[in-house]
Amino acid sequence: MGFEIFGYIATFFSAISAIPQAIKVIRTRDITGISFTTWLIGFLASISWFSYGIYLSDIPLIATNIMTSSSQLIILYVIFKESPVTS
Amino acid sequence: MGFEIFGYIATFFSAISAIPQAIKVIRTRDITGISFTTWLIGFLASISWFSYGIYLSDIPLIATNIMTSSSQLIILYVIFKESPVTS
């Protein structure tokens, strides 16, 4: 293990990054300022990575993107529920 | 090319996902509701992927993460500038 550690660190950060935003919208229900488009594209990215993981039979890629897409889905749901007008 | 297309789609979506949020905070300066922690972790993920890309000499990985980290840096800068209290 040398520089490869960056791959593991990157995977870890990617997997958890949406969690604080998901917790924040659940707690506050405040979606002001949040870009719906960003989270929609992020969700599409996660399900594409998930599909690619299935193709490669890559368990870390599959697991990571189940985690990210779940957080993103929570964020999208709260945005969708709290406001009909988004951008 | 078959299922590999998901890798390209995923890369594309990942590269552009933070852009709408960056544009939105620049335009509105409204950071209410946005999680600073999420964007900080996302930025750390991008620079880790970038470093991993350098290690692998993987140009698409490097290019993608220059794009994402730039958008994330803009978002972090506006959050930092607009509010001393973040979460």
Backbone of each chain as nested JSON, in Angstrom:
{
  "chains": [
    {"id": "A", "residues": [
      {"number": 1, "name": "MET", "atoms": {"N": [0.839, -1.213, 0.0], "CA": [0.0, 0.0, 0.0], "C": [0.868, 1.254, 0.0]}},
      {"number": 2, "name": "GLY", "atoms": {"N": [0.641, 2.124, -0.953], "CA": [1.349, 3.389, -0.976], "C": [0.373, 4.471, -1.368]}},
      {"number": 3, "name": "PHE", "atoms": {"N": [0.469, 4.884, -2.595], "CA": [-0.393, 5.932, -3.133], "C": [-1.834, 5.438, -3.286]}},
      {"number": 4, "name": "GLU", "atoms": {"N": [-1.988, 4.126, -3.295], "CA": [-3.328, 3.534, -3.405], "C": [-4.266, 3.993, -2.304]}},
      {"number": 5, "name": "ILE", "atoms": {"N": [-3.663, 4.38, -1.171], "CA": [-4.459, 4.838, -0.036], "C": [-5.416, 5.958, -0.448]}},
      {"number": 6, "name": "PHE", "atoms": {"N": [-5.008, 6.773, -1.436], "CA": [-5.862, 7.862, -1.91], "C": [-7.169, 7.332, -2.503]}},
      {"number": 7, "name": "GLY", "atoms": {"N": [-7.114, 6.153, -3.118], "CA": [-8.325, 5.533, -3.656], "C": [-9.309, 5.169, -2.549]}},
      {"number": 8, "name": "TYR", "atoms": {"N": [-8.767, 4.657, -1.45], "CA": [-9.626, 4.283, -0.321], "C": [-10.193, 5.507, 0.39]}},
      {"number": 9, "name": "ILE", "atoms": {"N": [-9.317, 6.516, 0.566], "CA": [-9.763, 7.765, 1.205], "C": [-10.851, 8.418, 0.349]}},
      {"number": 10, "name": "ALA", "atoms": {"N": [-10.615, 8.465, -0.967], "CA": [-11.57, 9.067, -1.892], "C": [-12.914, 8.333, -1.845]}},
      {"number": 11, "name": "THR", "atoms": {"N": [-12.862, 7.011, -1.822], "CA": [-14.088, 6.204, -1.762], "C": [-14.853, 6.488, -0.479]}},
      {"number": 12, "name": "PHE", "atoms": {"N": [-14.11, 6.544, 0.634], "CA": [-14.735, 6.81, 1.931], "C": [-15.424, 8.179, 1.949]}},
      {"number": 13, "name": "PHE", "atoms": {"N": [-14.69, 9.231, 1.537], "CA": [-15.266, 10.58, 1.521], "C": [-16.477, 10.652, 0.581]}},
      {"number": 14, "name": "SER", "atoms": {"N": [-16.362, 10.017, -0.587], "CA": [-17.478, 10.024, -1.548], "C": [-18.721, 9.364, -0.947]}},
      {"number": 15, "name": "ALA", "atoms": {"N": [-18.487, 8.266, -0.239], "CA": [-19.609, 7.509, 0.324], "C": [-20.381, 8.304, 1.378]}},
      {"number": 16, "name": "ILE", "atoms": {"N": [-19.657, 9.104, 2.183], "CA": [-20.316, 9.784, 3.308], "C": [-20.691, 11.239, 3.038]}},
      {"number": 17, "name": "SER", "atoms": {"N": [-20.219, 11.812, 1.922], "CA": [-20.351, 13.267, 1.75], "C": [-21.785, 13.802, 1.797]}},
      {"number": 18, "name": "ALA", "atoms": {"N": [-22.748, 13.051, 1.286], "CA": [-24.126, 13.571, 1.251], "C": [-24.861, 13.428, 2.598]}},
      {"number": 19, "name": "ILE", "atoms": {"N": [-24.288, 12.647, 3.509], "CA": [-24.979, 12.372, 4.786], "C": [-25.263, 13.642, 5.619]}},
      {"number": 20, "name": "PRO", "atoms": {"N": [-24.268, 14.548, 5.813], "CA": [-24.573, 15.754, 6.6], "C": [-25.71, 16.597, 5.996]}},
      {"number": 21, "name": "GLN", "atoms": {"N": [-25.757, 16.664, 4.643], "CA": [-26.841, 17.417, 4.002], "C": [-28.194, 16.734, 4.206]}},
      {"number": 22, "name": "ALA", "atoms": {"N": [-28.2, 15.409, 4.165], "CA": [-29.446, 14.659, 4.398], "C": [-29.945, 14.89, 5.825]}},
      {"number": 23, "name": "ILE", "atoms": {"N": [-29.027, 14.816, 6.796], "CA": [-29.394, 15.049, 8.206], "C": [-29.916, 16.473, 8.382]}},
      {"number": 24, "name": "LYS", "atoms": {"N": [-29.232, 17.428, 7.749], "CA": [-29.624, 18.831, 7.889], "C": [-31.028, 19.115, 7.341]}},
      {"number": 25, "name": "VAL", "atoms": {"N": [-31.359, 18.574, 6.173], "CA": [-32.705, 18.826, 5.616], "C": [-33.799, 18.096, 6.402]}},
      {"number": 26, "name": "ILE", "atoms": {"N": [-33.461, 16.92, 6.95], "CA": [-34.436, 16.196, 7.774], "C": [-34.732, 17.0, 9.036]}},
      {"number": 27, "name": "ARG", "atoms": {"N": [-33.664, 17.502, 9.677], "CA": [-33.808, 18.252, 10.934], "C": [-34.493, 19.587, 10.745]}},
      {"number": 28, "name": "THR", "atoms": {"N": [-34.041, 20.359, 9.737], "CA": [-34.497, 21.746, 9.598], "C": [-35.65, 21.916, 8.608]}},
      {"number": 29, "name": "ARG", "atoms": {"N": [-35.774, 20.974, 7.67], "CA": [-36.754, 21.088, 6.569], "C": [-36.497, 22.365, 5.765]}},
      {"number": 30, "name": "ASP", "atoms": {"N": [-35.315, 22.968, 5.958], "CA": [-34.966, 24.202, 5.259], "C": [-34.18, 23.864, 3.991]}},
      {"number": 31, "name": "ILE", "atoms": {"N": [-34.834, 24.091, 2.863], "CA": [-34.193, 23.738, 1.588], "C": [-33.762, 24.979, 0.799]}},
      {"number": 32, "name": "THR", "atoms": {"N": [-33.897, 26.155, 1.446], "CA": [-33.508, 27.408, 0.794], "C": [-32.042, 27.343, 0.385]}},
      {"number": 33, "name": "GLY", "atoms": {"N": [-31.769, 27.737, -0.834], "CA": [-30.381, 27.808, -1.29], "C": [-29.873, 26.524, -1.908]}},
      {"number": 34, "name": "ILE", "atoms": {"N": [-30.527, 25.416, -1.583], "CA": [-30.062, 24.12, -2.096], "C": [-30.486, 23.937, -3.553]}},
      {"number": 35, "name": "SER", "atoms": {"N": [-29.566, 23.497, -4.386], "CA": [-29.865, 23.254, -5.796], "C": [-30.422, 21.843, -6.003]}},
      {"number": 36, "name": "PHE", "atoms": {"N": [-31.689, 21.78, -6.418], "CA": [-32.334, 20.5, -6.73], "C": [-31.586, 19.807, -7.87]}},
      {"number": 37, "name": "THR", "atoms": {"N": [-31.202, 20.617, -8.882], "CA": [-30.509, 20.068, -10.064], "C": [-29.217, 19.345, -9.677]}},
      {"number": 38, "name": "THR", "atoms": {"N": [-28.449, 19.963, -8.785], "CA": [-27.2, 19.347, -8.328], "C": [-27.451, 17.976, -7.707]}},
      {"number": 39, "name": "TRP", "atoms": {"N": [-28.479, 17.88, -6.855], "CA": [-28.738, 16.601, -6.181], "C": [-29.359, 15.58, -7.116]}},
      {"number": 40, "name": "LEU", "atoms": {"N": [-30.121, 16.067, -8.108], "CA": [-30.678, 15.159, -9.114], "C": [-29.553, 14.563, -9.972]}},
      {"number": 41, "name": "ILE", "atoms": {"N": [-28.637, 15.418, -10.429], "CA": [-27.506, 14.936, -11.236], "C": [-26.622, 14.003, -10.405]}},
      {"number": 42, "name": "GLY", "atoms": {"N": [-26.415, 14.381, -9.131], "CA": [-25.619, 13.53, -8.232], "C": [-26.248, 12.152, -8.053]}},
      {"number": 43, "name": "PHE", "atoms": {"N": [-27.581, 12.133, -7.939], "CA": [-28.306, 10.862, -7.807], "C": [-28.167, 10.029, -9.085]}},
      {"number": 44, "name": "LEU", "atoms": {"N": [-28.289, 10.688, -10.243], "CA": [-28.12, 9.991, -11.524], "C": [-26.699, 9.438, -11.652]}},
      {"number": 45, "name": "ALA", "atoms": {"N": [-25.713, 10.204, -11.159], "CA": [-24.323, 9.732, -11.156], "C": [-24.213, 8.46, -10.308]}},
      {"number": 46, "name": "SER", "atoms": {"N": [-24.82, 8.485, -9.119], "CA": [-24.729, 7.323, -8.216], "C": [-25.373, 6.074, -8.802]}},
      {"number": 47, "name": "ILE", "atoms": {"N": [-26.544, 6.231, -9.443], "CA": [-27.162, 5.025, -9.999], "C": [-26.405, 4.538, -11.24]}},
      {"number": 48, "name": "SER", "atoms": {"N": [-25.724, 5.474, -11.933], "CA": [-24.866, 5.047, -13.048], "C": [-23.633, 4.302, -12.53]}},
      {"number": 49, "name": "TRP", "atoms": {"N": [-23.006, 4.821, -11.457], "CA": [-21.865, 4.128, -10.839], "C": [-22.296, 2.764, -10.303]}},
      {"number": 50, "name": "PHE", "atoms": {"N": [-23.489, 2.72, -9.697], "CA": [-24.035, 1.463, -9.185], "C": [-24.176, 0.441, -10.32]}},
      {"number": 51, "name": "SER", "atoms": {"N": [-24.738, 0.884, -11.446], "CA": [-24.919, -0.004, -12.606], "C": [-23.574, -0.469, -13.155]}},
      {"number": 52, "name": "TYR", "atoms": {"N": [-22.621, 0.459, -13.184], "CA": [-21.272, 0.12, -13.644], "C": [-20.632, -0.887, -12.685]}},
      {"number": 53, "name": "GLY", "atoms": {"N": [-20.896, -0.72, -11.395], "CA": [-20.404, -1.655, -10.372], "C": [-20.973, -3.056, -10.556]}},
      {"number": 54, "name": "ILE", "atoms": {"N": [-22.263, -3.121, -10.939], "CA": [-22.913, -4.415, -11.221], "C": [-22.197, -5.079, -12.41]}},
      {"number": 55, "name": "TYR", "atoms": {"N": [-21.951, -4.286, -13.45], "CA": [-21.267, -4.776, -14.66], "C": [-19.876, -5.308, -14.335]}},
      {"number": 56, "name": "LEU", "atoms": {"N": [-19.157, -4.585, -13.453], "CA": [-17.79, -4.988, -13.095], "C": [-17.746, -6.008, -11.954]}},
      {"number": 57, "name": "SER", "atoms": {"N": [-18.917, -6.303, -11.365], "CA": [-19.006, -7.117, -10.145], "C": [-18.086, -6.562, -9.057]}},
      {"number": 58, "name": "ASP", "atoms": {"N": [-18.091, -5.221, -8.946], "CA": [-17.227, -4.524, -7.999], "C": [-18.031, -4.155, -6.747]}},
      {"number": 59, "name": "ILE", "atoms": {"N": [-17.852, -4.971, -5.699], "CA": [-18.639, -4.802, -4.471], "C": [-18.432, -3.422, -3.802]}},
      {"number": 60, "name": "PRO", "atoms": {"N": [-17.182, -2.919, -3.662], "CA": [-17.023, -1.589, -3.058], "C": [-17.758, -0.494, -3.83]}},
      {"number": 61, "name": "LEU", "atoms": {"N": [-17.706, -0.568, -5.177], "CA": [-18.391, 0.431, -6.009], "C": [-19.91, 0.345, -5.821]}},
      {"number": 62, "name": "ILE", "atoms": {"N": [-20.43, -0.877, -5.749], "CA": [-21.864, -1.085, -5.527], "C": [-22.27, -0.555, -4.144]}},
      {"number": 63, "name": "ALA", "atoms": {"N": [-21.527, -0.953, -3.111], "CA": [-21.851, -0.58, -1.729], "C": [-21.788, 0.937, -1.531]}},
      {"number": 64, "name": "THR", "atoms": {"N": [-20.721, 1.546, -2.051], "CA": [-20.549, 2.998, -1.933], "C": [-21.74, 3.738, -2.532]}},
      {"number": 65, "name": "ASN", "atoms": {"N": [-22.192, 3.266, -3.697], "CA": [-23.236, 4.006, -4.388], "C": [-24.652, 3.687, -3.912]}},
      {"number": 66, "name": "ILE", "atoms": {"N": [-24.792, 2.589, -3.162], "CA": [-26.055, 2.379, -2.446], "C": [-26.141, 3.431, -1.337]}},
      {"number": 67, "name": "MET", "atoms": {"N": [-25.0, 3.655, -0.674], "CA": [-24.933, 4.641, 0.406], "C": [-25.199, 6.057, -0.096]}},
      {"number": 68, "name": "THR", "atoms": {"N": [-24.475, 6.469, -1.157], "CA": [-24.647, 7.83, -1.656], "C": [-26.05, 8.053, -2.229]}},
      {"number": 69, "name": "SER", "atoms": {"N": [-26.551, 7.066, -2.997], "CA": [-27.868, 7.278, -3.608], "C": [-28.975, 7.34, -2.551]}},
      {"number": 70, "name": "SER", "atoms": {"N": [-28.799, 6.623, -1.437], "CA": [-29.791, 6.694, -0.351], "C": [-29.84, 8.092, 0.253]}},
      {"number": 71, "name": "SER", "atoms": {"N": [-28.664, 8.653, 0.555], "CA": [-28.607, 10.016, 1.113], "C": [-29.186, 11.019, 0.124]}},
      {"number": 72, "name": "GLN", "atoms": {"N": [-28.82, 10.857, -1.151], "CA": [-29.294, 11.785, -2.183], "C": [-30.803, 11.696, -2.358]}},
      {"number": 73, "name": "LEU", "atoms": {"N": [-31.334, 10.488, -2.244], "CA": [-32.776, 10.287, -2.39], "C": [-33.533, 10.98, -1.251]}},
      {"number": 74, "name": "ILE", "atoms": {"N": [-32.976, 10.919, -0.043], "CA": [-33.579, 11.613, 1.106], "C": [-33.605, 13.12, 0.845]}},
      {"number": 75, "name": "ILE", "atoms": {"N": [-32.473, 13.656, 0.382], "CA": [-32.365, 15.093, 0.1], "C": [-33.372, 15.497, -0.979]}},
      {"number": 76, "name": "LEU", "atoms": {"N": [-33.439, 14.73, -2.065], "CA": [-34.373, 15.027, -3.16], "C": [-35.828, 14.958, -2.683]}},
      {"number": 77, "name": "TYR", "atoms": {"N": [-36.115, 13.977, -1.838], "CA": [-37.473, 13.821, -1.318], "C": [-37.888, 15.035, -0.49]}},
      {"number": 78, "name": "VAL", "atoms": {"N": [-36.995, 15.483, 0.417], "CA": [-37.311, 16.64, 1.262], "C": [-37.449, 17.905, 0.408]}},
      {"number": 79, "name": "ILE", "atoms": {"N": [-36.549, 18.105, -0.566], "CA": [-36.652, 19.275, -1.449], "C": [-37.991, 19.243, -2.189]}},
      {"number": 80, "name": "PHE", "atoms": {"N": [-38.333, 18.083, -2.737], "CA": [-39.554, 17.905, -3.509], "C": [-40.791, 18.171, -2.649]}},
      {"number": 81, "name": "LYS", "atoms": {"N": [-40.717, 17.715, -1.399], "CA": [-41.853, 17.841, -0.483], "C": [-42.037, 19.275, 0.019]}},
      {"number": 82, "name": "GLU", "atoms": {"N": [-40.917, 19.959, 0.261], "CA": [-40.978, 21.288, 0.875], "C": [-41.206, 22.412, -0.13]}},
      {"number": 83, "name": "SER", "atoms": {"N": [-40.946, 22.158, -1.4], "CA": [-41.096, 23.22, -2.385], "C": [-41.457, 22.692, -3.758]}},
      {"number": 84, "name": "PRO", "atoms": {"N": [-42.508, 23.276, -4.363], "CA": [-42.844, 22.862, -5.72], "C": [-41.96, 23.572, -6.75]}},
      {"number": 85, "name": "VAL", "atoms": {"N": [-41.37, 24.71, -6.35], "CA": [-40.521, 25.453, -7.274], "C": [-39.061, 25.236, -6.886]}},
      {"number": 86, "name": "THR", "atoms": {"N": [-38.301, 24.614, -7.794], "CA": [-36.895, 24.329, -7.511], "C": [-36.025, 24.739, -8.693]}},
      {"number": 87, "name": "SER", "atoms": {"N": [-34.747, 24.717, -8.5], "CA": [-33.842, 25.017, -9.616], "C": [-32.563, 24.211, -9.476]}}
    ]},
    {"id": "B", "residues": [
      {"number": 1, "name": "MET", "atoms": {"N": [-18.397, -1.528, -26.96], "CA": [-19.087, -0.747, -25.912], "C": [-20.439, -1.377, -25.602]}},
      {"number": 2, "name": "GLY", "atoms": {"N": [-20.663, -1.692, -24.333], "CA": [-21.951, -2.182, -23.913], "C": [-22.287, -1.537, -22.593]}},
      {"number": 3, "name": "PHE", "atoms": {"N": [-22.118, -2.305, -21.543], "CA": [-22.423, -1.842, -20.196], "C": [-21.418, -0.781, -19.742]}},
      {"number": 4, "name": "GLU", "atoms": {"N": [-20.274, -0.727, -20.426], "CA": [-19.238, 0.257, -20.096], "C": [-19.756, 1.683, -20.201]}},
      {"number": 5, "name": "ILE", "atoms": {"N": [-20.791, 1.861, -21.022], "CA": [-21.379, 3.181, -21.202], "C": [-21.763, 3.801, -19.852]}},
      {"number": 6, "name": "PHE", "atoms": {"N": [-22.142, 2.95, -18.883], "CA": [-22.513, 3.444, -17.553], "C": [-21.34, 4.145, -16.872]}},
      {"number": 7, "name": "GLY", "atoms": {"N": [-20.126, 3.684, -17.138], "CA": [-18.937, 4.323, -16.588], "C": [-18.756, 5.739, -17.121]}},
      {"number": 8, "name": "TYR", "atoms": {"N": [-19.017, 5.898, -18.427], "CA": [-18.89, 7.219, -19.047], "C": [-20.001, 8.157, -18.582]}},
      {"number": 9, "name": "ILE", "atoms": {"N": [-21.224, 7.614, -18.512], "CA": [-22.364, 8.424, -18.048], "C": [-22.117, 8.868, -16.604]}},
      {"number": 10, "name": "ALA", "atoms": {"N": [-21.657, 7.926, -15.769], "CA": [-21.398, 8.216, -14.358], "C": [-20.324, 9.296, -14.211]}},
      {"number": 11, "name": "THR", "atoms": {"N": [-19.268, 9.178, -15.014], "CA": [-18.184, 10.167, -14.979], "C": [-18.699, 11.541, -15.373]}},
      {"number": 12, "name": "PHE", "atoms": {"N": [-19.502, 11.562, -16.438], "CA": [-20.06, 12.831, -16.909], "C": [-20.935, 13.494, -15.839]}},
      {"number": 13, "name": "PHE", "atoms": {"N": [-21.875, 12.73, -15.277], "CA": [-22.765, 13.273, -14.237], "C": [-21.968, 13.732, -13.015]}},
      {"number": 14, "name": "SER", "atoms": {"N": [-20.97, 12.939, -12.614], "CA": [-20.146, 13.309, -11.457], "C": [-19.412, 14.624, -11.7]}},
      {"number": 15, "name": "ALA", "atoms": {"N": [-18.904, 14.77, -12.926], "CA": [-18.117, 15.963, -13.254], "C": [-18.936, 17.243, -13.192]}},
      {"number": 16, "name": "ILE", "atoms": {"N": [-20.214, 17.149, -13.615], "CA": [-21.03, 18.377, -13.713], "C": [-21.96, 18.62, -12.529]}},
      {"number": 17, "name": "SER", "atoms": {"N": [-22.111, 17.634, -11.629], "CA": [-23.181, 17.733, -10.619], "C": [-23.107, 18.967, -9.717]}},
      {"number": 18, "name": "ALA", "atoms": {"N": [-21.902, 19.423, -9.375], "CA": [-21.809, 20.565, -8.444], "C": [-22.01, 21.923, -9.133]}},
      {"number": 19, "name": "ILE", "atoms": {"N": [-21.975, 21.938, -10.464], "CA": [-22.059, 23.209, -11.202], "C": [-23.363, 23.996, -10.919]}},
      {"number": 20, "name": "PRO", "atoms": {"N": [-24.556, 23.352, -10.984], "CA": [-25.776, 24.129, -10.703], "C": [-25.776, 24.758, -9.303]}},
      {"number": 21, "name": "GLN", "atoms": {"N": [-25.211, 24.035, -8.316], "CA": [-25.144, 24.596, -6.959], "C": [-24.181, 25.775, -6.901]}},
      {"number": 22, "name": "ALA", "atoms": {"N": [-23.069, 25.69, -7.62], "CA": [-22.1, 26.785, -7.665], "C": [-22.738, 28.027, -8.301]}},
      {"number": 23, "name": "ILE", "atoms": {"N": [-23.438, 27.825, -9.421], "CA": [-24.117, 28.943, -10.104], "C": [-25.171, 29.56, -9.181]}},
      {"number": 24, "name": "LYS", "atoms": {"N": [-25.924, 28.691, -8.485], "CA": [-26.99, 29.176, -7.606], "C": [-26.453, 30.025, -6.446]}},
      {"number": 25, "name": "VAL", "atoms": {"N": [-25.382, 29.594, -5.799], "CA": [-24.851, 30.389, -4.681], "C": [-24.198, 31.693, -5.154]}},
      {"number": 26, "name": "ILE", "atoms": {"N": [-23.612, 31.666, -6.37], "CA": [-23.018, 32.891, -6.921], "C": [-24.122, 33.91, -7.197]}},
      {"number": 27, "name": "ARG", "atoms": {"N": [-25.202, 33.427, -7.819], "CA": [-26.32, 34.311, -8.187], "C": [-27.08, 34.841, -6.978]}},
      {"number": 28, "name": "THR", "atoms": {"N": [-27.432, 33.931, -6.047], "CA": [-28.335, 34.312, -4.959], "C": [-27.615, 34.704, -3.669]}},
      {"number": 29, "name": "ARG", "atoms": {"N": [-26.374, 34.216, -3.499], "CA": [-25.636, 34.391, -2.235], "C": [-26.416, 33.814, -1.055]}},
      {"number": 30, "name": "ASP", "atoms": {"N": [-27.412, 32.982, -1.376], "CA": [-28.249, 32.369, -0.335], "C": [-27.709, 30.985, 0.004]}},
      {"number": 31, "name": "ILE", "atoms": {"N": [-27.157, 30.891, 1.204], "CA": [-26.538, 29.625, 1.602], "C": [-27.346, 28.907, 2.684]}},
      {"number": 32, "name": "THR", "atoms": {"N": [-28.525, 29.477, 3.019], "CA": [-29.379, 28.863, 4.028], "C": [-29.728, 27.441, 3.604]}},
      {"number": 33, "name": "GLY", "atoms": {"N": [-29.624, 26.543, 4.511], "CA": [-30.023, 25.168, 4.222], "C": [-28.894, 24.313, 3.676]}},
      {"number": 34, "name": "ILE", "atoms": {"N": [-27.868, 24.946, 3.106], "CA": [-26.761, 24.181, 2.527], "C": [-25.805, 23.691, 3.61]}},
      {"number": 35, "name": "SER", "atoms": {"N": [-25.443, 22.423, 3.537], "CA": [-24.511, 21.846, 4.508], "C": [-23.057, 22.099, 4.094]}},
      {"number": 36, "name": "PHE", "atoms": {"N": [-22.363, 22.882, 4.915], "CA": [-20.94, 23.154, 4.679], "C": [-20.145, 21.846, 4.749]}},
      {"number": 37, "name": "THR", "atoms": {"N": [-20.496, 21.009, 5.725], "CA": [-19.792, 19.731, 5.927], "C": [-19.847, 18.855, 4.679]}},
      {"number": 38, "name": "THR", "atoms": {"N": [-21.03, 18.767, 4.077], "CA": [-21.191, 17.966, 2.856], "C": [-20.245, 18.44, 1.757]}},
      {"number": 39, "name": "TRP", "atoms": {"N": [-20.159, 19.758, 1.558], "CA": [-19.31, 20.275, 0.477], "C": [-17.835, 20.182, 0.813]}},
      {"number": 40, "name": "LEU", "atoms": {"N": [-17.522, 20.26, 2.122], "CA": [-16.131, 20.089, 2.532], "C": [-15.681, 18.644, 2.287]}},
      {"number": 41, "name": "ILE", "atoms": {"N": [-16.523, 17.693, 2.691], "CA": [-16.189, 16.273, 2.479], "C": [-16.12, 15.976, 0.973]}},
      {"number": 42, "name": "GLY", "atoms": {"N": [-17.059, 16.549, 0.213], "CA": [-17.055, 16.365, -1.236], "C": [-15.768, 16.885, -1.873]}},
      {"number": 43, "name": "PHE", "atoms": {"N": [-15.31, 18.034, -1.374], "CA": [-14.063, 18.623, -1.872], "C": [-12.874, 17.73, -1.525]}},
      {"number": 44, "name": "LEU", "atoms": {"N": [-12.863, 17.217, -0.288], "CA": [-11.789, 16.303, 0.126], "C": [-11.802, 15.039, -0.729]}},
      {"number": 45, "name": "ALA", "atoms": {"N": [-13.016, 14.566, -1.057], "CA": [-13.144, 13.398, -1.947], "C": [-12.513, 13.709, -3.311]}},
      {"number": 46, "name": "SER", "atoms": {"N": [-12.835, 14.884, -3.863], "CA": [-12.318, 15.248, -5.191], "C": [-10.8, 15.354, -5.214]}},
      {"number": 47, "name": "ILE", "atoms": {"N": [-10.213, 15.961, -4.165], "CA": [-8.749, 16.076, -4.196], "C": [-8.091, 14.714, -3.951]}},
      {"number": 48, "name": "SER", "atoms": {"N": [-8.787, 13.821, -3.23], "CA": [-8.268, 12.451, -3.073], "C": [-8.339, 11.694, -4.405]}},
      {"number": 49, "name": "TRP", "atoms": {"N": [-9.475, 11.836, -5.123], "CA": [-9.606, 11.203, -6.454], "C": [-8.57, 11.77, -7.408]}},
      {"number": 50, "name": "PHE", "atoms": {"N": [-8.361, 13.082, -7.333], "CA": [-7.357, 13.748, -8.172], "C": [-5.97, 13.147, -7.902]}},
      {"number": 51, "name": "SER", "atoms": {"N": [-5.613, 13.01, -6.627], "CA": [-4.311, 12.435, -6.247], "C": [-4.185, 10.992, -6.73]}},
      {"number": 52, "name": "TYR", "atoms": {"N": [-5.279, 10.248, -6.585], "CA": [-5.308, 8.855, -7.056], "C": [-5.129, 8.813, -8.574]}},
      {"number": 53, "name": "GLY", "atoms": {"N": [-5.737, 9.787, -9.272], "CA": [-5.602, 9.912, -10.722], "C": [-4.157, 10.194, -11.138]}},
      {"number": 54, "name": "ILE", "atoms": {"N": [-3.468, 11.021, -10.36], "CA": [-2.048, 11.306, -10.608], "C": [-1.25, 10.002, -10.474]}},
      {"number": 55, "name": "TYR", "atoms": {"N": [-1.539, 9.266, -9.404], "CA": [-0.86, 7.981, -9.14], "C": [-1.066, 6.993, -10.291]}},
      {"number": 56, "name": "LEU", "atoms": {"N": [-2.306, 6.945, -10.805], "CA": [-2.647, 6.009, -11.881], "C": [-2.324, 6.563, -13.273]}},
      {"number": 57, "name": "SER", "atoms": {"N": [-1.928, 7.833, -13.33], "CA": [-1.755, 8.549, -14.605], "C": [-3.03, 8.448, -15.453]}},
      {"number": 58, "name": "ASP", "atoms": {"N": [-4.173, 8.616, -14.763], "CA": [-5.483, 8.483, -15.405], "C": [-6.035, 9.876, -15.716]}},
      {"number": 59, "name": "ILE", "atoms": {"N": [-5.888, 10.283, -16.978], "CA": [-6.277, 11.64, -17.39], "C": [-7.768, 11.934, -17.149]}},
      {"number": 60, "name": "PRO", "atoms": {"N": [-8.715, 11.024, -17.512], "CA": [-10.125, 11.326, -17.246], "C": [-10.418, 11.555, -15.759]}},
      {"number": 61, "name": "LEU", "atoms": {"N": [-9.772, 10.742, -14.895], "CA": [-9.977, 10.885, -13.441], "C": [-9.436, 12.228, -12.957]}},
      {"number": 62, "name": "ILE", "atoms": {"N": [-8.276, 12.627, -13.473], "CA": [-7.67, 13.914, -13.114], "C": [-8.553, 15.067, -13.591]}},
      {"number": 63, "name": "ALA", "atoms": {"N": [-8.95, 15.017, -14.863], "CA": [-9.746, 16.097, -15.462], "C": [-11.095, 16.263, -14.757]}},
      {"number": 64, "name": "THR", "atoms": {"N": [-11.783, 15.127, -14.519], "CA": [-13.08, 15.145, -13.846], "C": [-12.984, 15.823, -12.492]}},
      {"number": 65, "name": "ASN", "atoms": {"N": [-11.914, 15.494, -11.763], "CA": [-11.826, 16.009, -10.395], "C": [-11.261, 17.418, -10.288]}},
      {"number": 66, "name": "ILE", "atoms": {"N": [-10.638, 17.899, -11.371], "CA": [-10.306, 19.324, -11.428], "C": [-11.618, 20.096, -11.563]}},
      {"number": 67, "name": "MET", "atoms": {"N": [-12.528, 19.541, -12.397], "CA": [-13.836, 20.169, -12.611], "C": [-14.681, 20.191, -11.339]}},
      {"number": 68, "name": "THR", "atoms": {"N": [-14.799, 19.023, -10.69], "CA": [-15.64, 18.959, -9.484], "C": [-15.048, 19.799, -8.357]}},
      {"number": 69, "name": "SER", "atoms": {"N": [-13.729, 19.72, -8.149], "CA": [-13.142, 20.456, -7.031], "C": [-13.242, 21.967, -7.237]}},
      {"number": 70, "name": "SER", "atoms": {"N": [-13.206, 22.419, -8.504], "CA": [-13.368, 23.851, -8.773], "C": [-14.762, 24.329, -8.373]}},
      {"number": 71, "name": "SER", "atoms": {"N": [-15.795, 23.568, -8.784], "CA": [-17.171, 23.93, -8.41], "C": [-17.338, 23.899, -6.896]}},
      {"number": 72, "name": "GLN", "atoms": {"N": [-16.78, 22.861, -6.266], "CA": [-16.914, 22.72, -4.821], "C": [-16.204, 23.847, -4.081]}},
      {"number": 73, "name": "LEU", "atoms": {"N": [-15.073, 24.271, -4.611], "CA": [-14.31, 25.353, -3.998], "C": [-15.102, 26.669, -4.059]}},
      {"number": 74, "name": "ILE", "atoms": {"N": [-15.788, 26.896, -5.171], "CA": [-16.637, 28.093, -5.306], "C": [-17.744, 28.06, -4.251]}},
      {"number": 75, "name": "ILE", "atoms": {"N": [-18.391, 26.899, -4.117], "CA": [-19.482, 26.747, -3.148], "C": [-18.96, 26.984, -1.725]}},
      {"number": 76, "name": "LEU", "atoms": {"N": [-17.839, 26.368, -1.387], "CA": [-17.254, 26.522, -0.052], "C": [-16.87, 27.982, 0.212]}},
      {"number": 77, "name": "TYR", "atoms": {"N": [-16.329, 28.631, -0.802], "CA": [-15.922, 30.031, -0.655], "C": [-17.128, 30.913, -0.35]}},
      {"number": 78, "name": "VAL", "atoms": {"N": [-18.22, 30.735, -1.105], "CA": [-19.419, 31.555, -0.891], "C": [-20.021, 31.259, 0.484]}},
      {"number": 79, "name": "ILE", "atoms": {"N": [-20.084, 29.986, 0.879], "CA": [-20.617, 29.642, 2.21], "C": [-19.766, 30.317, 3.291]}},
      {"number": 80, "name": "PHE", "atoms": {"N": [-18.461, 30.189, 3.143], "CA": [-17.522, 30.747, 4.117], "C": [-17.664, 32.26, 4.209]}},
      {"number": 81, "name": "LYS", "atoms": {"N": [-17.858, 32.904, 3.046], "CA": [-17.939, 34.359, 2.989], "C": [-19.266, 34.88, 3.546]}},
      {"number": 82, "name": "GLU", "atoms": {"N": [-20.341, 34.142, 3.28], "CA": [-21.673, 34.611, 3.65], "C": [-22.056, 34.297, 5.083]}},
      {"number": 83, "name": "SER", "atoms": {"N": [-21.393, 33.335, 5.697], "CA": [-21.777, 32.97, 7.06], "C": [-20.61, 32.444, 7.867]}},
      {"number": 84, "name": "PRO", "atoms": {"N": [-20.433, 32.992, 9.081], "CA": [-19.378, 32.46, 9.936], "C": [-19.828, 31.197, 10.672]}},
      {"number": 85, "name": "VAL", "atoms": {"N": [-21.142, 31.001, 10.783], "CA": [-21.676, 29.826, 11.472], "C": [-22.213, 28.848, 10.432]}},
      {"number": 86, "name": "THR", "atoms": {"N": [-21.591, 27.685, 10.369], "CA": [-22.008, 26.685, 9.39], "C": [-22.16, 25.323, 10.06]}},
      {"number": 87, "name": "SER", "atoms": {"N": [-22.726, 24.406, 9.339], "CA": [-22.854, 23.046, 9.89], "C": [-22.736, 22.02, 8.781]}}
    ]}
  ]
}
